[in-house]
Amino acid sequence: MKKGKIALIIAAALIIGGAGGYFLSGKLSGRHGEMKMEAKHASPEKTAQGEKGAAEKPSKTLYTCPMHPFIITEEPGACPICGMTLVPVKGGGEEKAEEENAIKISPVVKQNMGIRTGVVEEKPLVRLVRTYGRVTYDEKKISVVNTKVMGWIEKLYVNETGQFVKKGDPLLEIYSPGLVATEREYLIALEHREEVQGSPYREVVESAEKLLQAARERLLLWDIGEDEIAKLEKTRRVEKTLTITSPATGFVIAKNAFEGTHVKKGAELFRVADLSTLWVEGDVYEFELPWVRVGQDVDVTLDYIPGRTFHGKISYIYPYLEGKTRTARVRVEVENEGNVLKPDMYAHLTIHADLKKTSLVVPTEAVLRTGVRNIVFIEKGEGEFIPREVTLGVDLGDGLVEVASGLERGEKIVLSGQFMLDSESSIREAIRKMRSSGQESGAESTGHQGHAH
């Protein structure tokens, strides 16, 4: 019995559901047909009135979080992130494209946001290339002391590295048997010329003169000076040793001479460096090479002399790169007043690369870089600020950047606090898009209602 009752109840439900569906289908179909007929016979005036009503419909109030401005809703309530009460945001009317995101704030808010402003300037472009370098010797001012005779060192006048010497100061005395023999030959040739000076035979006099000249040239080739030859002619006494003097004023940076040692021809005995001028060799990265030229001014600073700057110019750019560091070496000549600079010191270089043109520049901090666009906020006065997209040029490296387009000379721009302005501007843009979307959907709905009878 129970199973029979259940079956009857299910059958009755199916019959009632089918009848209801048929009834609703007929009603909806009839209503849809009426809407079609109404749309077909509706007057243009009626349609225009519906669209106008949708356009004049007041916009909804939107709400946002003071701490999280990207939270925007159509209903009041609490922020889902921090729980703060949402506040209403007032939307503006239709404005020009640039003014749609304009922001107007009071002087108090401006001060609280820490907004600082500056002016767009036009100036010659000078890019600052900063790098590091090392102080080294001026190769043109290094003198090598050697001997052209073989012998033994009898005496040293300079016996330590780093000693300061002047040009002409004695460095050492060397005994050379070959040099002693040559000096004796010169004295013999000198006496022979004097003996035949009054000879009636011209050939004899000329022959004696040639012998004397040959002996003299041999002494000169062995670096025997004119003064020493004159002394030899005057004293008529052969010196056992040869005194070698310094060829330049400077410091002894290398010493290979020791008393009693045997030296060969051409052996390097001393190396003397004039430190009045030094080189600073800096490493410039590959991407910065297009800005670097010979003759550009360079400022050199060192950590051990804070506050002092040495000035020089680029004298040479090496024609190759260092494979590991991808840098090119530049040579800067610097005057070493007071011998303050020491070779092998590390130095900081600032190269003033003159780009030979004038353009608009702004502080780097004034530019908001989104990765896609570069934005600068313009102050229009009376607390009004407008974001503007700009095209950047060369980064000058001293806190300034070139502006290729988007700004004009003399315009006031925001230097700090623009992140808060950018946040407010983003809110305004989001609200404008939401209102526009809402108005479009409202107009579509009103149009459908206007077609109904």
DRENDO-1510 file (C-alpha; in Angstrom, 1 decimal, always signed):
<recs>
REC; n; res; u; v; w
REC; 1; MET; +0.0; +0.0; +0.0 .
REC; 2; LYS; +2.7; +2.4; +0.9 .
REC; 3; LYS; +4.6; +1.8; -2.3 .
REC; 4; GLY; +1.4; +2.4; -4.3 .
REC; 5; LYS; +0.9; +5.8; -2.6 .
REC; 6; ILE; +4.4; +6.9; -3.2 .
REC; 7; ALA; +4.0; +6.1; -6.9 .
REC; 8; LEU; +0.8; +8.1; -7.2 .
REC; 9; ILE; +2.4; +11.1; -5.5 .
REC; 10; ILE; +5.4; +11.0; -8.0 .
REC; 11; ALA; +3.1; +10.8; -11.0 .
REC; 12; ALA; +1.0; +13.7; -9.7 .
REC; 13; ALA; +4.1; +15.9; -9.3 .
REC; 14; LEU; +5.3; +15.1; -12.8 .
REC; 15; ILE; +1.9; +16.1; -14.3 .
REC; 16; ILE; +1.8; +19.4; -12.3 .
REC; 17; GLY; +5.4; +20.3; -13.3 .
REC; 18; GLY; +4.7; +19.7; -16.9 .
REC; 19; ALA; +1.6; +21.8; -16.9 .
REC; 20; GLY; +3.4; +24.6; -15.1 .
REC; 21; GLY; +6.2; +24.6; -17.6 .
REC; 22; TYR; +3.8; +24.7; -20.5 .
REC; 23; PHE; +2.0; +27.6; -18.9 .
REC; 24; LEU; +5.2; +29.6; -18.2 .
REC; 25; SER; +6.5; +28.9; -21.7 .
REC; 26; GLY; +3.4; +30.2; -23.2 .
REC; 27; LYS; +3.5; +33.4; -21.1 .
REC; 28; LEU; +7.1; +34.1; -21.8 .
REC; 29; SER; +6.7; +33.4; -25.5 .
REC; 30; GLY; +3.8; +35.7; -25.6 .
REC; 31; ARG; +5.6; +38.4; -23.7 .
REC; 32; HIS; +8.6; +38.0; -26.0 .
REC; 33; GLY; +6.4; +38.4; -29.0 .
REC; 34; GLU; +4.9; +41.6; -27.5 .
REC; 35; MET; +8.4; +43.0; -26.9 .
REC; 36; LYS; +9.4; +42.2; -30.5 .
REC; 37; MET; +6.3; +44.0; -31.8 .
REC; 38; GLU; +6.8; +46.9; -29.5 .
REC; 39; ALA; +10.4; +47.3; -30.6 .
REC; 40; LYS; +9.3; +47.1; -34.2 .
REC; 41; HIS; +6.7; +49.8; -33.9 .
REC; 42; ALA; +8.4; +52.0; -31.3 .
REC; 43; SER; +8.9; +55.6; -32.3 .
REC; 44; PRO; +12.4; +57.1; -32.5 .
REC; 45; GLU; +11.3; +59.8; -30.0 .
REC; 46; LYS; +10.6; +57.2; -27.4 .
REC; 47; THR; +13.9; +55.5; -28.0 .
REC; 48; ALA; +15.9; +58.8; -27.7 .
REC; 49; GLN; +14.0; +59.6; -24.5 .
REC; 50; GLY; +15.1; +56.3; -23.0 .
REC; 51; GLU; +18.7; +56.8; -24.0 .
REC; 52; LYS; +18.6; +60.3; -22.6 .
REC; 53; GLY; +17.2; +59.1; -19.3 .
REC; 54; ALA; +20.0; +56.6; -19.0 .
REC; 55; ALA; +22.6; +59.2; -19.7 .
REC; 56; GLU; +21.1; +61.6; -17.1 .
REC; 57; LYS; +20.9; +58.9; -14.5 .
REC; 58; PRO; +23.1; +59.9; -11.6 .
REC; 59; SER; +26.3; +57.9; -11.1 .
REC; 60; LYS; +26.7; +55.6; -8.2 .
REC; 61; THR; +28.8; +56.5; -5.2 .
REC; 62; LEU; +31.9; +54.4; -5.0 .
REC; 63; TYR; +33.8; +53.5; -1.8 .
REC; 64; THR; +37.6; +53.0; -1.2 .
REC; 65; CYS; +40.0; +52.3; +1.6 .
REC; 66; PRO; +42.2; +55.2; +2.8 .
REC; 67; MET; +45.1; +52.7; +3.4 .
REC; 68; HIS; +44.5; +50.5; +0.4 .
REC; 69; PRO; +43.3; +52.8; -2.5 .
REC; 70; PHE; +43.1; +49.9; -5.0 .
REC; 71; ILE; +40.1; +48.6; -3.0 .
REC; 72; ILE; +37.0; +50.1; -4.8 .
REC; 73; THR; +33.5; +48.9; -4.2 .
REC; 74; GLU; +29.9; +50.1; -4.9 .
REC; 75; GLU; +28.7; +49.3; -1.4 .
REC; 76; PRO; +29.9; +50.8; +1.9 .
REC; 77; GLY; +31.5; +48.5; +4.5 .
REC; 78; ALA; +34.9; +47.6; +5.8 .
REC; 79; CYS; +38.2; +47.0; +4.0 .
REC; 80; PRO; +38.8; +43.3; +3.4 .
REC; 81; ILE; +42.5; +43.8; +4.1 .
REC; 82; CYS; +42.8; +46.1; +7.2 .
REC; 83; GLY; +39.2; +46.3; +8.3 .
REC; 84; MET; +39.0; +50.1; +8.1 .
REC; 85; THR; +35.7; +51.7; +7.2 .
REC; 86; LEU; +35.4; +52.5; +3.5 .
REC; 87; VAL; +35.0; +56.1; +2.6 .
REC; 88; PRO; +33.1; +57.5; -0.4 .
REC; 89; VAL; +35.0; +58.8; -3.5 .
REC; 90; LYS; +33.5; +61.6; -5.5 .
REC; 91; GLY; +33.8; +61.4; -9.2 .
REC; 92; GLY; +34.2; +64.3; -11.6 .
REC; 93; GLY; +32.5; +65.1; -14.8 .
REC; 94; GLU; +33.7; +64.7; -18.3 .
REC; 95; GLU; +37.0; +66.5; -18.8 .
REC; 96; LYS; +39.8; +66.6; -21.3 .
REC; 97; ALA; +42.1; +63.5; -21.6 .
REC; 98; GLU; +45.0; +65.0; -19.7 .
REC; 99; GLU; +42.8; +66.6; -17.0 .
REC; 100; GLU; +40.8; +63.5; -16.3 .
REC; 101; ASN; +43.5; +62.3; -13.9 .
REC; 102; ALA; +44.2; +65.8; -12.4 .
REC; 103; ILE; +44.5; +65.9; -8.7 .
REC; 104; LYS; +43.7; +68.8; -6.5 .
REC; 105; ILE; +44.9; +68.9; -2.9 .
REC; 106; SER; +45.1; +71.5; -0.1 .
REC; 107; PRO; +48.3; +73.2; +1.0 .
REC; 108; VAL; +48.1; +71.2; +4.3 .
REC; 109; VAL; +47.8; +67.9; +2.5 .
REC; 110; LYS; +50.6; +68.9; +0.2 .
REC; 111; GLN; +52.9; +69.6; +3.2 .
REC; 112; ASN; +51.9; +66.3; +4.9 .
REC; 113; MET; +52.7; +64.4; +1.7 .
REC; 114; GLY; +56.2; +66.0; +1.6 .
REC; 115; ILE; +55.8; +67.3; -1.9 .
REC; 116; ARG; +58.7; +69.2; -3.3 .
REC; 117; THR; +58.8; +70.8; -6.7 .
REC; 118; GLY; +61.4; +71.9; -9.2 .
REC; 119; VAL; +61.7; +73.5; -12.6 .
REC; 120; VAL; +62.4; +71.9; -16.0 .
REC; 121; GLU; +65.8; +73.3; -17.1 .
REC; 122; GLU; +67.6; +73.5; -20.5 .
REC; 123; LYS; +71.4; +73.1; -20.2 .
REC; 124; PRO; +74.4; +71.6; -22.1 .
REC; 125; LEU; +74.4; +67.8; -21.7 .
REC; 126; VAL; +77.5; +66.5; -19.8 .
REC; 127; ARG; +77.3; +62.9; -18.9 .
REC; 128; LEU; +79.4; +61.8; -15.9 .
REC; 129; VAL; +81.1; +58.5; -16.3 .
REC; 130; ARG; +82.3; +57.2; -12.9 .
REC; 131; THR; +84.8; +54.4; -12.6 .
REC; 132; TYR; +87.8; +53.2; -10.6 .
REC; 133; GLY; +91.5; +53.2; -11.5 .
REC; 134; ARG; +95.0; +52.8; -10.4 .
REC; 135; VAL; +97.9; +55.3; -10.1 .
REC; 136; THR; +101.0; +54.3; -12.1 .
REC; 137; TYR; +104.2; +55.7; -13.4 .
REC; 138; ASP; +104.4; +58.0; -16.4 .
REC; 139; GLU; +106.4; +55.7; -18.7 .
REC; 140; LYS; +107.8; +58.7; -20.6 .
REC; 141; LYS; +109.5; +59.8; -17.4 .
REC; 142; ILE; +111.3; +56.6; -16.5 .
REC; 143; SER; +115.1; +56.5; -17.1 .
REC; 144; VAL; +117.1; +53.3; -17.2 .
REC; 145; VAL; +120.8; +53.5; -16.1 .
REC; 146; ASN; +123.1; +50.9; -17.7 .
REC; 147; THR; +126.7; +50.7; -18.9 .
REC; 148; LYS; +128.2; +50.2; -22.3 .
REC; 149; VAL; +131.4; +48.8; -21.0 .
REC; 150; MET; +132.2; +45.6; -19.1 .
REC; 151; GLY; +133.8; +45.9; -15.7 .
REC; 152; TRP; +133.5; +45.7; -11.9 .
REC; 153; ILE; +131.6; +48.1; -9.6 .
REC; 154; GLU; +134.2; +49.8; -7.4 .
REC; 155; LYS; +131.9; +52.2; -5.5 .
REC; 156; LEU; +128.2; +53.0; -5.0 .
REC; 157; TYR; +127.0; +56.5; -4.3 .
REC; 158; VAL; +123.3; +55.4; -4.3 .
REC; 159; ASN; +122.9; +52.2; -2.3 .
REC; 160; GLU; +119.2; +52.0; -1.6 .
REC; 161; THR; +115.9; +51.9; -3.5 .
REC; 162; GLY; +113.6; +54.9; -3.2 .
REC; 163; GLN; +116.5; +57.4; -2.8 .
REC; 164; PHE; +115.9; +60.8; -4.4 .
REC; 165; VAL; +118.6; +61.9; -7.0 .
REC; 166; LYS; +119.0; +64.9; -9.2 .
REC; 167; LYS; +120.2; +64.9; -12.8 .
REC; 168; GLY; +124.0; +64.6; -12.9 .
REC; 169; ASP; +124.4; +63.2; -9.4 .
REC; 170; PRO; +127.0; +60.3; -9.3 .
REC; 171; LEU; +125.5; +56.9; -9.0 .
REC; 172; LEU; +128.5; +54.5; -9.1 .
REC; 173; GLU; +132.1; +54.1; -10.2 .
REC; 174; ILE; +133.0; +51.2; -12.5 .
REC; 175; TYR; +136.5; +49.8; -13.3 .
REC; 176; SER; +136.8; +48.6; -17.0 .
REC; 177; PRO; +140.1; +47.4; -18.4 .
REC; 178; GLY; +138.9; +48.2; -21.9 .
REC; 179; LEU; +138.0; +51.7; -20.9 .
REC; 180; VAL; +141.4; +52.3; -19.4 .
REC; 181; ALA; +143.1; +51.1; -22.6 .
REC; 182; THR; +141.0; +53.4; -24.7 .
REC; 183; GLU; +141.9; +56.4; -22.5 .
REC; 184; ARG; +145.6; +55.6; -22.9 .
REC; 185; GLU; +145.2; +55.3; -26.7 .
REC; 186; TYR; +143.5; +58.8; -26.6 .
REC; 187; LEU; +146.5; +60.3; -24.7 .
REC; 188; ILE; +149.0; +58.7; -27.1 .
REC; 189; ALA; +147.0; +60.0; -30.1 .
REC; 190; LEU; +146.9; +63.5; -28.4 .
REC; 191; GLU; +150.7; +63.5; -27.8 .
REC; 192; HIS; +151.3; +62.3; -31.4 .
REC; 193; ARG; +149.2; +65.1; -32.9 .
REC; 194; GLU; +151.1; +67.7; -30.9 .
REC; 195; GLU; +154.4; +66.3; -32.1 .
REC; 196; VAL; +153.6; +66.5; -35.8 .
REC; 197; GLN; +151.7; +69.8; -35.5 .
REC; 198; GLY; +154.6; +71.7; -37.1 .
REC; 199; SER; +155.4; +69.1; -39.7 .
REC; 200; PRO; +155.8; +70.3; -43.3 .
REC; 201; TYR; +154.0; +67.2; -44.5 .
REC; 202; ARG; +150.3; +67.7; -44.6 .
REC; 203; GLU; +149.4; +64.0; -44.8 .
REC; 204; VAL; +151.2; +63.3; -41.5 .
REC; 205; VAL; +149.3; +66.0; -39.7 .
REC; 206; GLU; +145.9; +64.8; -41.1 .
REC; 207; SER; +146.7; +61.2; -40.2 .
REC; 208; ALA; +147.5; +62.2; -36.5 .
REC; 209; GLU; +144.3; +64.2; -36.4 .
REC; 210; LYS; +142.2; +61.3; -37.6 .
REC; 211; LEU; +143.7; +58.9; -35.0 .
REC; 212; LEU; +142.9; +61.4; -32.2 .
REC; 213; GLN; +139.3; +61.9; -33.5 .
REC; 214; ALA; +138.8; +58.1; -33.7 .
REC; 215; ALA; +139.9; +57.6; -30.0 .
REC; 216; ARG; +137.7; +60.5; -29.0 .
REC; 217; GLU; +134.6; +59.1; -30.7 .
REC; 218; ARG; +135.2; +55.7; -28.9 .
REC; 219; LEU; +135.2; +57.5; -25.5 .
REC; 220; LEU; +132.0; +59.3; -26.4 .
REC; 221; LEU; +130.3; +56.1; -27.5 .
REC; 222; TRP; +131.1; +54.6; -24.1 .
REC; 223; ASP; +129.3; +57.5; -22.5 .
REC; 224; ILE; +132.4; +59.4; -21.5 .
REC; 225; GLY; +131.3; +63.0; -21.3 .
REC; 226; GLU; +132.9; +66.1; -22.9 .
REC; 227; ASP; +133.8; +67.3; -19.4 .
REC; 228; GLU; +135.7; +64.1; -18.5 .
REC; 229; ILE; +137.5; +64.1; -21.9 .
REC; 230; ALA; +138.5; +67.7; -21.3 .
REC; 231; LYS; +139.8; +66.7; -17.8 .
REC; 232; LEU; +141.7; +63.9; -19.3 .
REC; 233; GLU; +143.4; +66.2; -21.8 .
REC; 234; LYS; +144.3; +68.7; -19.0 .
REC; 235; THR; +145.6; +66.2; -16.4 .
REC; 236; ARG; +147.1; +63.7; -18.9 .
REC; 237; ARG; +146.3; +61.1; -16.3 .
REC; 238; VAL; +144.3; +57.9; -16.9 .
REC; 239; GLU; +141.4; +57.4; -14.5 .
REC; 240; LYS; +141.1; +53.8; -13.2 .
REC; 241; THR; +137.3; +54.0; -12.8 .
REC; 242; LEU; +134.4; +55.5; -14.8 .
REC; 243; THR; +131.8; +57.6; -12.8 .
REC; 244; ILE; +128.2; +57.0; -14.0 .
REC; 245; THR; +125.7; +59.8; -13.2 .
REC; 246; SER; +121.9; +60.0; -13.1 .
REC; 247; PRO; +120.3; +61.0; -16.4 .
REC; 248; ALA; +117.2; +62.6; -14.7 .
REC; 249; THR; +115.8; +63.9; -11.5 .
REC; 250; GLY; +113.6; +61.5; -9.6 .
REC; 251; PHE; +113.4; +58.5; -7.3 .
REC; 252; VAL; +115.3; +55.3; -7.7 .
REC; 253; ILE; +112.6; +52.7; -8.2 .
REC; 254; ALA; +114.9; +49.8; -9.1 .
REC; 255; LYS; +118.5; +48.9; -8.1 .
REC; 256; ASN; +120.5; +46.0; -9.4 .
REC; 257; ALA; +124.0; +47.4; -8.6 .
REC; 258; PHE; +126.2; +46.1; -5.7 .
REC; 259; GLU; +129.8; +46.9; -4.9 .
REC; 260; GLY; +132.3; +44.4; -6.2 .
REC; 261; THR; +130.0; +42.7; -8.7 .
REC; 262; HIS; +130.9; +42.2; -12.3 .
REC; 263; VAL; +128.6; +43.9; -14.9 .
REC; 264; LYS; +128.2; +43.1; -18.5 .
REC; 265; LYS; +127.6; +45.6; -21.3 .
REC; 266; GLY; +124.0; +46.8; -21.4 .
REC; 267; ALA; +123.1; +45.5; -17.9 .
REC; 268; GLU; +120.4; +47.5; -16.1 .
REC; 269; LEU; +121.9; +49.0; -13.0 .
REC; 270; PHE; +119.3; +51.6; -11.9 .
REC; 271; ARG; +115.8; +52.8; -12.8 .
REC; 272; VAL; +115.0; +56.4; -12.0 .
REC; 273; ALA; +111.4; +57.7; -12.2 .
REC; 274; ASP; +110.2; +61.3; -12.2 .
REC; 275; LEU; +107.1; +61.4; -10.2 .
REC; 276; SER; +106.1; +65.0; -10.9 .
REC; 277; THR; +103.5; +63.7; -13.4 .
REC; 278; LEU; +101.8; +60.3; -13.0 .
REC; 279; TRP; +99.2; +58.3; -14.9 .
REC; 280; VAL; +95.9; +57.1; -13.6 .
REC; 281; GLU; +94.6; +54.2; -15.6 .
REC; 282; GLY; +90.9; +53.7; -15.3 .
REC; 283; ASP; +88.6; +50.9; -16.5 .
REC; 284; VAL; +85.5; +52.0; -18.5 .
REC; 285; TYR; +82.7; +49.6; -19.1 .
REC; 286; GLU; +81.9; +48.6; -22.7 .
REC; 287; PHE; +78.5; +50.3; -22.8 .
REC; 288; GLU; +80.0; +53.6; -21.7 .
REC; 289; LEU; +82.7; +53.8; -24.3 .
REC; 290; PRO; +80.6; +55.8; -26.8 .
REC; 291; TRP; +80.7; +58.8; -24.4 .
REC; 292; VAL; +84.5; +58.7; -23.7 .
REC; 293; ARG; +86.9; +60.8; -25.8 .
REC; 294; VAL; +90.6; +61.8; -25.7 .
REC; 295; GLY; +91.0; +65.2; -24.1 .
REC; 296; GLN; +88.0; +65.1; -21.8 .
REC; 297; ASP; +88.4; +66.4; -18.2 .
REC; 298; VAL; +88.6; +63.9; -15.4 .
REC; 299; ASP; +88.4; +64.4; -11.6 .
REC; 300; VAL; +90.5; +62.0; -9.6 .
REC; 301; THR; +89.8; +61.4; -5.9 .
REC; 302; LEU; +91.5; +59.0; -3.4 .
REC; 303; ASP; +90.2; +57.5; -0.2 .
REC; 304; TYR; +93.3; +58.3; +1.7 .
REC; 305; ILE; +93.0; +62.1; +0.9 .
REC; 306; PRO; +89.3; +62.9; +1.5 .
REC; 307; GLY; +88.2; +66.2; +0.2 .
REC; 308; ARG; +91.0; +66.7; -2.3 .
REC; 309; THR; +90.4; +66.4; -6.0 .
REC; 310; PHE; +93.1; +66.1; -8.7 .
REC; 311; HIS; +92.4; +67.2; -12.2 .
REC; 312; GLY; +93.6; +65.7; -15.4 .
REC; 313; LYS; +92.7; +64.9; -19.0 .
REC; 314; ILE; +92.3; +61.6; -20.9 .
REC; 315; SER; +95.5; +61.3; -23.0 .
REC; 316; TYR; +94.9; +57.8; -24.5 .
REC; 317; ILE; +92.2; +55.1; -24.8 .
REC; 318; TYR; +93.6; +51.6; -25.2 .
REC; 319; PRO; +92.4; +49.9; -28.4 .
REC; 320; TYR; +91.3; +46.6; -26.8 .
REC; 321; LEU; +89.1; +45.3; -24.0 .
REC; 322; GLU; +89.8; +43.2; -21.0 .
REC; 323; GLY; +88.1; +39.9; -21.8 .
REC; 324; LYS; +87.2; +39.0; -18.2 .
REC; 325; THR; +85.9; +42.4; -17.0 .
REC; 326; ARG; +84.6; +43.7; -20.4 .
REC; 327; THR; +86.2; +47.0; -19.8 .
REC; 328; ALA; +88.5; +49.3; -21.8 .
REC; 329; ARG; +91.4; +51.1; -20.1 .
REC; 330; VAL; +91.8; +54.9; -20.3 .
REC; 331; ARG; +94.9; +56.8; -19.4 .
REC; 332; VAL; +94.7; +60.1; -17.5 .
REC; 333; GLU; +97.7; +62.3; -16.9 .
REC; 334; VAL; +97.7; +64.1; -13.5 .
REC; 335; GLU; +100.1; +66.6; -12.0 .
REC; 336; ASN; +101.5; +65.2; -8.7 .
REC; 337; GLU; +102.1; +68.3; -6.6 .
REC; 338; GLY; +104.1; +67.6; -3.5 .
REC; 339; ASN; +104.4; +63.9; -4.5 .
REC; 340; VAL; +101.1; +63.2; -2.7 .
REC; 341; LEU; +100.1; +60.5; -5.2 .
REC; 342; LYS; +101.9; +57.2; -5.0 .
REC; 343; PRO; +102.0; +54.6; -7.7 .
REC; 344; ASP; +99.7; +51.6; -7.2 .
REC; 345; MET; +97.2; +53.6; -5.2 .
REC; 346; TYR; +93.5; +53.0; -6.0 .
REC; 347; ALA; +91.6; +56.0; -7.3 .
REC; 348; HIS; +88.0; +57.0; -8.2 .
REC; 349; LEU; +87.6; +58.7; -11.6 .
REC; 350; THR; +84.8; +61.0; -12.8 .
REC; 351; ILE; +84.9; +61.6; -16.5 .
REC; 352; HIS; +83.1; +64.7; -17.8 .
REC; 353; ALA; +81.8; +63.5; -21.2 .
REC; 354; ASP; +80.6; +66.6; -23.1 .
REC; 355; LEU; +77.8; +65.5; -25.5 .
REC; 356; LYS; +78.1; +68.7; -27.5 .
REC; 357; LYS; +74.4; +69.6; -27.4 .
REC; 358; THR; +71.8; +71.4; -25.2 .
REC; 359; SER; +68.5; +69.8; -24.1 .
REC; 360; LEU; +65.8; +69.8; -21.4 .
REC; 361; VAL; +66.8; +68.0; -18.2 .
REC; 362; VAL; +65.0; +67.1; -15.0 .
REC; 363; PRO; +66.2; +65.4; -11.7 .
REC; 364; THR; +66.1; +61.6; -11.9 .
REC; 365; GLU; +63.9; +61.5; -8.8 .
REC; 366; ALA; +61.1; +63.4; -10.6 .
REC; 367; VAL; +60.5; +60.4; -13.0 .
REC; 368; LEU; +58.2; +57.6; -12.0 .
REC; 369; ARG; +59.4; +54.5; -14.0 .
REC; 370; THR; +56.7; +51.9; -14.4 .
REC; 371; GLY; +58.7; +49.6; -16.7 .
REC; 372; VAL; +56.5; +50.5; -19.6 .
REC; 373; ARG; +56.0; +54.3; -19.2 .
REC; 374; ASN; +57.8; +57.2; -17.6 .
REC; 375; ILE; +55.6; +59.6; -15.7 .
REC; 376; VAL; +56.3; +63.2; -14.4 .
REC; 377; PHE; +53.7; +65.1; -12.4 .
REC; 378; ILE; +53.2; +68.8; -13.4 .
REC; 379; GLU; +52.1; +71.4; -10.9 .
REC; 380; LYS; +49.5; +73.6; -12.5 .
REC; 381; GLY; +49.0; +75.9; -9.5 .
REC; 382; GLU; +46.4; +76.2; -6.7 .
REC; 383; GLY; +47.2; +72.7; -5.6 .
REC; 384; GLU; +46.4; +71.0; -8.9 .
REC; 385; PHE; +48.8; +68.3; -10.3 .
REC; 386; ILE; +48.6; +66.4; -13.6 .
REC; 387; PRO; +50.5; +63.3; -14.5 .
REC; 388; ARG; +52.2; +63.4; -17.9 .
REC; 389; GLU; +54.0; +60.7; -19.9 .
REC; 390; VAL; +57.5; +61.7; -21.1 .
REC; 391; THR; +60.2; +60.3; -23.3 .
REC; 392; LEU; +63.6; +60.1; -21.7 .
REC; 393; GLY; +67.0; +60.5; -23.3 .
REC; 394; VAL; +70.5; +60.2; -21.9 .
REC; 395; ASP; +71.0; +59.5; -18.2 .
REC; 396; LEU; +73.6; +62.1; -17.3 .
REC; 397; GLY; +74.8; +60.2; -14.2 .
REC; 398; ASP; +74.7; +63.2; -11.8 .
REC; 399; GLY; +71.1; +62.9; -10.7 .
REC; 400; LEU; +69.8; +64.4; -14.0 .
REC; 401; VAL; +68.2; +62.8; -17.0 .
REC; 402; GLU; +67.5; +64.2; -20.5 .
REC; 403; VAL; +63.8; +64.6; -21.5 .
REC; 404; ALA; +63.4; +64.1; -25.2 .
REC; 405; SER; +59.7; +65.0; -25.3 .
REC; 406; GLY; +56.7; +65.6; -23.1 .
REC; 407; LEU; +57.8; +68.7; -21.1 .
REC; 408; GLU; +58.5; +72.3; -21.8 .
REC; 409; ARG; +61.2; +74.6; -20.3 .
REC; 410; GLY; +60.1; +76.3; -17.1 .
REC; 411; GLU; +57.3; +73.9; -16.2 .
REC; 412; LYS; +57.1; +73.1; -12.5 .
REC; 413; ILE; +57.4; +69.4; -11.7 .
REC; 414; VAL; +57.1; +67.3; -8.6 .
REC; 415; LEU; +60.4; +66.0; -7.1 .
REC; 416; SER; +59.1; +64.0; -4.1 .
REC; 417; GLY; +55.8; +62.7; -2.9 .
REC; 418; GLN; +54.7; +61.8; -6.4 .
REC; 419; PHE; +54.1; +58.2; -5.4 .
REC; 420; MET; +51.1; +59.4; -3.3 .
REC; 421; LEU; +49.9; +61.5; -6.3 .
REC; 422; ASP; +50.3; +58.5; -8.6 .
REC; 423; SER; +48.2; +56.4; -6.2 .
REC; 424; GLU; +45.4; +59.0; -6.2 .
REC; 425; SER; +45.6; +59.3; -10.0 .
REC; 426; SER; +45.3; +55.6; -10.4 .
REC; 427; ILE; +42.1; +55.7; -8.2 .
REC; 428; ARG; +40.6; +58.4; -10.3 .
REC; 429; GLU; +41.3; +56.5; -13.5 .
REC; 430; ALA; +39.8; +53.3; -12.1 .
REC; 431; ILE; +36.7; +55.1; -10.9 .
REC; 432; ARG; +36.3; +56.8; -14.3 .
REC; 433; LYS; +36.4; +53.5; -16.1 .
REC; 434; MET; +33.9; +51.9; -13.6 .
REC; 435; ARG; +31.5; +54.8; -14.1 .
REC; 436; SER; +31.9; +54.7; -17.9 .
REC; 437; SER; +31.2; +50.9; -17.8 .
REC; 438; GLY; +28.2; +51.5; -15.5 .
REC; 439; GLN; +26.7; +54.2; -17.7 .
REC; 440; GLU; +27.0; +52.0; -20.8 .
REC; 441; SER; +25.2; +49.1; -19.1 .
REC; 442; GLY; +22.6; +51.5; -17.7 .
REC; 443; ALA; +21.9; +52.9; -21.2 .
REC; 444; GLU; +21.5; +49.4; -22.6 .
REC; 445; SER; +19.0; +48.5; -19.9 .
REC; 446; THR; +17.0; +51.7; -20.3 .
REC; 447; GLY; +16.9; +51.1; -24.0 .
REC; 448; HIS; +15.3; +47.7; -23.5 .
REC; 449; GLN; +12.8; +49.1; -21.0 .
REC; 450; GLY; +11.8; +51.8; -23.5 .
REC; 451; HIS; +10.8; +49.1; -26.0 .
REC; 452; ALA; +8.3; +47.5; -23.6 .
REC; 453; HIS; +4.5; +48.2; -23.8 .
</recs>
